Amino acid sequence: MGANASVAECCSHGESSDVEDTDFLLQGCDDQPGFVPLEDMTPLLSFGNRYAAACGKFDVVISTAEPMNRRGQRDPSLTTYSLPFADEHGQETDEDLFIARKRILQGAALVKRAVDSGKRTLVHCEWGQNRSGSIVAAYAVLFLGWQARQALDYIRNQNETERNYQQQKPMSNKAFNKLIKELEQSRKEAMQELAFLEYTPSSVAQPQQQQAGEI
């Protein structure tokens, strides 16, 4: 089931994915429905932009940025788990990368927990390119045994196949991609760290009271 099948149902005011003239394309933070299925990982998992949570039917929404509702208003009630971190397009400081790595690990653990429970799961950021892509890539590397390059290439290909927007550069943050490759090279250590992050309540973002879903 491709993401574009939901345009008419959920977000009919968005631009058509058939538009070829880039003058009419929206930016990646605004195209709708804005999410991409990752069926080779699991049919339950998608990743996308800030509108994706409002434009699809998900049981769990993992947000690295605040989601938008269909009226174009920021709506934190659409979020199940909030894992904020910055995307500086490969120019992250050491502190930025420390936070990003922690959030990526937490996100991967939350994805596993959700899909293992049979829940339709979305990971999203502003554009649905780097931060959300890094979390689902980490999930594939740590829990599905994928190679980092395999995960990055698949996520990039799915984005380019299912979506069409201005400045489309999925998985273009070289610093985040390097983190994913490092997770592949040190899976054992990452899993040990992950267990600590996952089961220490103070270090895991807590769910919102309202479950994610359509509004």
C-alpha positions, -999 to +999 in steps of 0.1 A: +000+000+000+018+032-012+016+064+007+001+083-023-031+062-020-040+083+010-039+117-007-076+118-016-088+102+016-067+123+040-053+154+025-069+162-007-057+198-007-021+186-011-002+188-044-006+158-068+024+135-069+020+134-107+031+170-110+065+172-129+071+210-131+092+218-100+078+253-099+046+238-086+061+213-062+058+219-025+088+217-001+094+185+017+079+198+049+046+206+032+039+178+007+010+155+017+004+128+027+042+131+033+049+095+044+065+065+028+059+028+037+089+006+045+073-028+037+107-046+032+113-039+069+078-044+080+044-035+066+036-017+099+063+009+095+064+043+077+085+074+079+076+109+068+073+147+073+055+169+098+021+164+081+023+126+079+007+119+113-024+138+103-026+123+069-024+086+078-038+061+102-012+052+128-013+036+162+021+050+173+038+082+161+074+089+170+082+125+165+116+142+162+098+175+154+064+188+163+037+175+139+012+196+120-026+190+117-044+193+084-052+229+091-015+237+091-013+241+129+013+225+151-004+198+171+017+179+197-014+157+205-006+138+173+026+126+189+029+094+209+066+097+217+087+129+213+124+125+205+136+160+195+170+165+180+185+189+154+193+183+117+222+206+108+227+189+074+260+173+084+274+204+103+264+191+137+286+198+167+299+170+189+271+178+214+245+177+186+258+142+175+258+129+211+221+139+214+213+126+179+228+092+186+209+088+218+176+098+201+182+075+172+188+046+195+157+054+216+137+057+184+149+024+171+139+007+204+104+023+203+099+012+167+107-024+176+084-023+206+056-009+186+058-031+155+064-062+177+030-053+193+014-052+159+010-014+159+010+008+127+040+030+134+052+063+119+085+080+125+085+116+113+106+148+113+100+181+095+108+169+060+109+131+063+144+129+051+173+126+076+162+124+113+132+100+107+152+081+081+181+076+106+158+061+132+142+036+109+177+028+094+189+021+130+160-001+136+168-021+104+205-024+113+201-033+150+170-054+150+167-068+115+204-074+108+205-052+078+238-037+066+239+001+070+244+007+033+214-015+025+192+004+049+203+038+037+198+029+001+164+014+007+151+044+026+165+068+001+149+048-028+115+046-011+115+083-005+124+091-041+098+066-054+069+075-032+073+113-028+080+143-051+090+177-036+114+205-039+150+200-026+144+163-023+176+149-008+167+119+014+194+106+037+218+134+028+231+141+063+266+126+061+270+128+099+238+109+106+247+083+079+281+078+096+263+071+129+243+044+112+274+028+098+290+029+132+260+011+147+266-017+122+302-019+131+295-020+169+261-038+171+269-055+204+280-023+222+250-005+207+226-031+219+240-029+254+237+009+254+202+005+239+190-017+267+201+009+293+184+037+274+152+017+268+147+006+304+158+037+323+125+057+326+143+091+330+161+087+297+131+076+276+107+101+262+073+094+276+041+090+256+015+118+253-018+111+271-037+113+238-029+085+213-018+095+178-042+093+149-063+113+126-080+145+139 
